[in-house]
Amino acid sequence: MALGSFPTNPESAFLHPGNALFFRRLSCTGGFPMLPDRLDARIAETISNTIAQERASADTASPAWRERCEVAQIATFSDTERRIFLSHIAERRGDATAMDLEQAARNMRTTAIFFLARKTS
């Protein structure tokens, strides 16, 4: 398959290990990780800082705060860690709960990304 081309049958891309490009860790020469790994760390740091700031004025005994902290914890995980964690949530608490947490974590990560994009460093 030529670089930049897509198979006519999407499933065939996953039958051959050489075609599974999307499942490989991206790295530049020398084996140093590129932006995706560092971006995850920056997103996690932003979310952790936000929760720490909110803690001062939040009712930390409330169910809403516990849920926000759970969502924040999930949002700080890498993609793989989130999938694993949410699969455990689905087994123990049901698919609907896992999907709600996944959506809330995705929204929190998106907010953190927009914050990082606006941040001047």
C-alpha positions in Angstrom: 0.0 0.0 0.0 1.4 3.4 -1.0 2.1 6.0 1.7 -0.9 8.2 2.2 -3.4 5.8 0.5 -6.1 4.0 2.3 -7.3 0.5 1.7 -10.6 0.0 -0.1 -11.7 -2.4 2.6 -11.0 -0.7 6.0 -10.8 -4.0 7.9 -8.0 -5.2 5.7 -5.7 -2.5 7.1 -5.8 -4.3 10.4 -5.1 -7.7 9.0 -1.5 -6.8 8.2 0.8 -5.6 11.0 2.6 -3.2 8.6 -0.7 -1.4 7.9 -1.7 -0.8 11.5 -0.1 2.7 11.6 -2.6 4.2 13.9 -1.7 1.8 16.7 2.0 2.5 16.8 3.6 4.9 19.2 4.8 7.9 17.3 8.4 8.9 17.9 11.1 10.9 16.2 14.6 9.7 15.5 16.5 8.6 18.6 13.3 7.2 20.2 12.2 10.4 22.0 8.4 10.7 22.2 6.8 13.3 20.1 4.0 15.7 21.1 1.2 13.2 21.9 2.9 11.9 25.1 3.9 15.3 26.3 0.4 16.7 25.5 -1.2 14.0 27.7 1.1 15.1 30.5 0.2 18.8 30.0 -3.5 18.0 29.9 -3.2 16.0 33.1 -1.3 18.7 34.8 -3.9 21.3 33.7 -6.8 19.2 35.0 -5.0 18.5 38.3 -4.3 22.2 38.8 -7.9 23.1 38.0 -9.3 20.6 40.5 -6.8 21.9 43.2 -8.0 25.4 42.7 -11.7 24.4 42.8 -11.2 22.4 46.0 -10.8 25.6 48.0 -14.3 26.7 47.3 -16.1 23.4 46.7 -18.2 21.4 49.0 -15.8 18.4 49.0 -18.3 16.2 50.8 -21.0 16.5 48.1 -21.8 13.7 45.5 -21.3 16.3 42.7 -17.7 17.0 43.9 -16.9 13.3 44.1 -18.2 12.8 40.6 -16.2 15.8 39.3 -13.0 14.3 40.9 -13.7 10.9 39.4 -14.2 12.5 36.0 -11.0 14.5 36.5 -9.0 11.3 37.4 -10.3 9.5 34.3 -9.5 12.6 32.1 -5.9 12.5 33.3 -5.3 9.0 32.1 -3.8 8.2 28.7 -6.1 6.8 26.0 -5.2 3.2 26.8 -5.5 3.7 30.5 -8.9 5.4 30.0 -10.2 2.5 27.9 -9.1 0.0 30.4 -10.5 1.9 33.4 -13.8 2.6 31.6 -14.2 -1.1 30.7 -13.9 -1.9 34.4 -16.5 0.7 35.2 -18.8 -0.8 32.6 -18.5 -4.2 34.2 -19.1 -3.0 37.7 -21.5 -0.1 37.3 -23.0 -0.6 33.8 -22.4 0.7 30.3 -24.5 3.9 30.8 -22.3 5.0 33.7 -19.1 4.3 31.7 -20.4 6.2 28.7 -21.4 9.2 30.9 -18.0 9.2 32.5 -16.2 8.9 29.2 -18.2 11.8 27.7 -17.5 14.0 30.8 -13.8 13.1 30.7 -13.6 13.9 27.0 -15.3 17.3 27.6 -12.8 18.0 30.5 -9.8 17.1 28.3 -11.2 19.3 25.5 -11.5 22.2 27.9 -7.9 21.6 29.1 -6.7 21.5 25.5 -8.4 24.9 24.7 -6.9 26.3 27.9 -3.4 25.2 26.9 -3.9 26.6 23.4 -4.7 30.0 24.8 -2.0 29.9 27.4 1.1 32.0 26.5 4.3 30.3 27.6 
